[in-house]
Amino acid sequence: AQKITQTQPGMFVQEKEAVTLDCTYDTSDQSYGLFWYKQPSSGEMIFLIYQGSYDEQNATEGRYSLNFQKARKSANLVISASQLGDSAMYFCAMRERSKAAGNKLTFGGGTRVLVKP
Amino acid sequence: DSGVTQTPKHLITATGQRVTLRCSPRSGDLSVYWYQQSLDQGLQFLIQYYNGEERAKGNILERFSAQQFPDLHSELNLSSLELGDSALYFCASSVAGGQGAIDEQFFGPGTRLTVL
């Protein structure tokens, strides 16, 4: 069974600094996808970035980048130049690519980030 | 705004009751997913429908059921409610069923269910 682990329940970061959110995963599948979502205090889930297991380059989307280390089974999210609006819960999720699994996402426990001015 | 709508936003009911949560996917999306977010169990996948057919099932209780209608909207029915069913229920949608593409899921704002 798939498992996603986010070991940092919460962290502070100074505005304009970078922050790295840890995510490790466990799967026996060769083909899978890794996602990061942001959940502000308002509650909605916002898709941030995606990394496929066969992608050779780390994914980047604006200030978000994903540090993908396949051998270590880690997919850490890096947020550069933090802004006050980055304060939120961040979830790492994995999708296995099998017909039986459909397209379900397995989520980690989340990391709460608070950006200090 | 993700384009996924959910109604109602908030729902307060009593134990033993039955409720229906409704979801309209983004225009063009064929898949609908239901997730439950609670303090003790985190975010959990419940069920996925693709173009009207059940595609995958997760940790969905027998007291819960769902369906996707021909117009692709979906409903999640929760019956014999218990205190532990209090949670935020998300609906998400994606274009396809997950094969071959990123097929990211776009989440609705959620329905917060409180069982008293």
HADDOCK unambig.tbl for C-alpha pairs under 7 A between the chains (distance, minus, plus):
assign (segid A and resid 43 and name CA) (segid B and resid 109 and name CA) 6.79 0.50 0.50
assign (segid A and resid 44 and name CA) (segid B and resid 108 and name CA) 6.80 0.50 0.50
assign (segid A and resid 44 and name CA) (segid B and resid 109 and name CA) 4.86 0.50 0.50
assign (segid A and resid 44 and name CA) (segid B and resid 110 and name CA) 6.94 0.50 0.50
assign (segid A and resid 45 and name CA) (segid B and resid 107 and name CA) 5.74 0.50 0.50
assign (segid A and resid 97 and name CA) (segid B and resid 99 and name CA) 6.59 0.50 0.50
assign (segid A and resid 100 and name CA) (segid B and resid 56 and name CA) 6.53 0.50 0.50
assign (segid A and resid 101 and name CA) (segid B and resid 56 and name CA) 5.79 0.50 0.50
assign (segid A and resid 102 and name CA) (segid B and resid 55 and name CA) 5.71 0.50 0.50
assign (segid A and resid 102 and name CA) (segid B and resid 56 and name CA) 5.17 0.50 0.50
assign (segid A and resid 102 and name CA) (segid B and resid 97 and name CA) 6.28 0.50 0.50
assign (segid A and resid 102 and name CA) (segid B and resid 98 and name CA) 6.42 0.50 0.50
assign (segid A and resid 103 and name CA) (segid B and resid 97 and name CA) 5.86 0.50 0.50
assign (segid A and resid 103 and name CA) (segid B and resid 98 and name CA) 4.69 0.50 0.50
assign (segid A and resid 104 and name CA) (segid B and resid 45 and name CA) 6.52 0.50 0.50
assign (segid A and resid 105 and name CA) (segid B and resid 45 and name CA) 6.70 0.50 0.50
assign (segid A and resid 107 and name CA) (segid B and resid 43 and name CA) 6.15 0.50 0.50
assign (segid A and resid 109 and name CA) (segid B and resid 42 and name CA) 6.12 0.50 0.50
